[in-house]
Each structure stands twice: as structure tokens, then as C-alpha cells.
Amino acid sequence: MYASCFDANAGLFEALLSAEDAIISDELNHASIIDGIRLSKAQRFRYKHRDMNDLEDILKNNQKARNRLIATDGVFSMDGNVAPLNKIYQLAQKYNAIVFVDECHSTGFFGNTGRGTEEFFNLSGKIDIINSTLGKALGGAAGGYTTGNKELIDLLRQRSRPYLFSNSLPPAVVASASKVFDLLTQSSALTERVKRNTTVFRTEMKSFGFNILSNAEVISAGKDALDKYGSGLSSVRFICGTQDIHKALEAKIAKFHGREDAILYASCFDANAGLFEALLSAEDAIISDELNHASIIDGIRLSKAQRFRYKHRDMNDLEDILKNNQKARNRLIATDGVFSMDGNVAPLNKIYQLAQKYNAIVFVDECHSTGFFGNTGRGTEEFFNLSGKIDIINSTLGKALGGAAGGYTTGNKELIDLLRQRSRPYLFSNSLPPAVVASASKVFDLLTQSSALTERVKRNTTVFRTEMKSFGFNILGDDHPICPVFIGDARLATNFADQMLENGIYVIGFSYPVVPKGKARIRVQISAAHSDEDIKKTIDAFVKVGRKLQVI
């Protein structure tokens, strides 16, 4: 499962295919399929819309490719027409090709029992890869998924970047979708009603000459919104996916950060994926920290701007690149506020000074700082006394701000208006579920009412880091709640985490490819929810296991 079907599509092709492979895509495929293909290194070909002769010609001419993958929407949402999946399947069999179908506009209501175009063409079980959404017929809230053979899914769990680097779906969304699957398997009444309504609507409209183209308060707020607004609107924002609570949350986010406006996304992965392409062109330059998050990297790859990487937190290298790119129309410096694998903080004060000196835009991803870092939880910008000075901030609602899902961009009104018009993940993904919006909104209320939560995080972090270092552990990073305990060896890190669980502490061992080879670590995340007893118990367990495994 993914935060959205946009993410499912964005994460598939890069994980599955290489430069030796070929992707052959219908020219009218959904934006998310197109962006996913662009992220892949595979050779790319487009066939004319639903034109099987053109598709066959391309297949014939690419028999030397290691793998050939045909990508199509099951139903094309702007026209309501159906891909000729039976003919596509026949060609795939003839030319030994993989078939991928996006069933977002068919799952749950098309085909005899709602199993989509695959079922409609009597091909059940024969299509290699299916992606679909939970955000339309299957609950109407959010979420997407890929389904296929076990080998494929295991591969995606290891390599798909949106899966690896986005929050899991909120329990309320999962439960709602699960209930819809129960209803669909118990009876075909819902799909039959959709068919009947569709037939009546099309017939009647044609007769008129129309052409049919964790905190208790936070949890309570989410429950109340679920009762009042339902699980979701089954729509993107600009069609009918905007409710008053979406606008209210965007206003709260903007006010919290001291900005003019904000825009919501299904995840911060989507916010990062949708920013750079909308904002910059080939005349511009993006200068990115070499250890930036995967979502920033993928967003940059989708842009046509010139791309440069500076050494991690190296201001001399950054300045050299800025000097050498003064002819670019715009220069944008992109950095994480806090680097999640190491817990170290970007030198934002120095980055800002260089940006002022060389007339550059500054973008900061505050996912690992918003809500708990800085005096009042406003992130690295506040930590460096730069409040209101950073040009663009992206962050997540899926960590401190509710812990469910969602992301956002905040900045000046001109920027946000541009993103509402051009940012593809915003335009082509469902709006956030009301329960998620309400929960996040309540967190912003709590943060603005009191600094008690952020102060508790700081105190817990100081105690944990100080005590662990006194026992001989190597704690990476700066004075931040992400506390990576350096282990080095990957197997040792996994064994360490397993033994911690046996001692009642749940931690995760991170190793390659998430971190460089030989730099495995146990990442501990301190929160305001941890009591003094929790911190002590965790330290005691680390010391016990560390001595047993001779780490200390």
C-alpha cells in the first residue's frame, strides 16, 4: 500500500526496470504513470491512443530489449473510454511483454463484480501488474496499491522509494477501505447499481443532446470529522474534493509558519515531487545537498532545470557551485532541514547567507523538524532565528502533526497559486481524508496554545543522548530527537534490534541501501509521549544488549 496511487505509479517503474528494458505507454496515460516512467532509466516509447497497430510496431522494433512493459490506464478518466485490454494482452503474449494496468477508474465498480477492466475483458488473473486507488470507490479517502506476484511485491518493498520514504496509511483509512472490500465480496449489488445508474444517465443525457465525456484530543477531532464529513470525497481538490476544513487547515499551516498561503498534498513525498517541475525550467539551476531525502531527489529529477549536488553540509562547495551558475535565470538551493538517517541539522544560517549573497531561492524540507524542533516547534528555520526568511518550506502531517498522512508546501501566495495550477500530484491525487485533516488541525491548535510538548521533547532528547554517550555508545547527529546509534555492521544492527525487542523496546536497524555500506545504525526517535521511565528503560536495554553483543 502507498499514500496514493500517484505514489504507487511513481514508485513502480524505477524499482522494476533498468536501461536495458523498454516501457511502451499509451499517449493519454495518467500524469502519475507518465511521471513514474520519467523516473525510470528504461527506454521510453509512446503508442497512439488505443492504437494496436502502433503498439505492435513498437513491440516488433524492441525485441532486443531485456524486458518490454506495456503501460496503460484501464479507463481513461478524461474521456471515459476503456483500454482494449484483450488486444493488449494478446500482443503481450505474442511479443513476450509485461502488462501493467492502472485501474484507478475501474476498481470497485467496473466489471461484473467491480474487479475492473481485467474482469470486464474476462482476463481475471492474467494481467501482470495492477495499480489502483483506495481514494475513489474503495472508501473515498486516500491510499493506493500495487498487486501482482510475490516476487514483484517483495521487490517493491525493498526498492520502491515512495513506499520506503512515506508514512503508512492512517488506520481510519485502512479500516474504511477494508470494509468496502468486505462489502464488494459479499454482494454485487453496489456494482449492479452503478451499472444501472450509468445506463440511465447516459441514455437520458444523450436524449437531451449532451455528449458524455494519539493524543486523545487529536483522535477525538478525527472521529468527529469522520462522523460529520465522511471518510472522503472520492475526488481531487479542484473538482469536488475541497471542504471547509481543507481550507481552514491550509490557513493554519500558513499562519503557523508565518507565510501567506499553503497547499495540501497526500504526502510530503508528493509535495516534493510536485514542486520543482512546476516552479523551474531549463533556464534555472537546482543545487541540492548530496544526502537529501529520496523525495527531494525524485522531485528534482522530474524538473527540466540544470541539476547540481554539493557535498553534504559543505558551504565552500555550495558557494563554488553558486558562483559558477550566476548565468542561470534562477538558482534554487534545496536542503533537508534535518537529515533523518544521521539526525544532523543543515547549516541553514550559512545557506541563507549564501543565498542572499548570490541571489538564490532557498527550499527546506522540514519533515523531521516541524512540530518538535525549534523553541515552538517551527523547525530549523526557527532554530536558526530565520523565521519567515526561507522562501519555500515543505513538510509532513505524518509525523509530529497528527502522525497519519499528508504533506504541504507553504510560501508566498504567488507560489501557492502556481502550484494549484501546475503541481501534478496536487492536481491528480485525491484530497486528504477529513479525519486526517481534522487531526492535523487539532495538533496545530495544541502547538500554538503551549510549548510544553516541544520542551518535553528537548528534555527527553538531552537525557537520552547524554546517558547513552556516557555508556560508550556513538550517537550520531546534532542535538535532535532523531538519535542514530552507530553500529556499523548490517547483521549486527539487525541482531541488536531483534534483541532490543526481546527486552521490550521496539527499534529498527537501518543498513544499506537506506544508509551507506558499513554504516548501519539503530535509529531511535524520541518524542514527548515518552515518560522518564520510558527513557530509562530504553537506555537500560541498550546497555544490556550492547554489552552482550560487545558493542560497548
Summary of the structure (lengths in Angstrom):
residues: 552
radius of gyration: 24.5
end to end distance: 38.8
largest distance: 81.0
contacts: 2017
relative contact order: 0.10
helix: 45%
strand: 18%
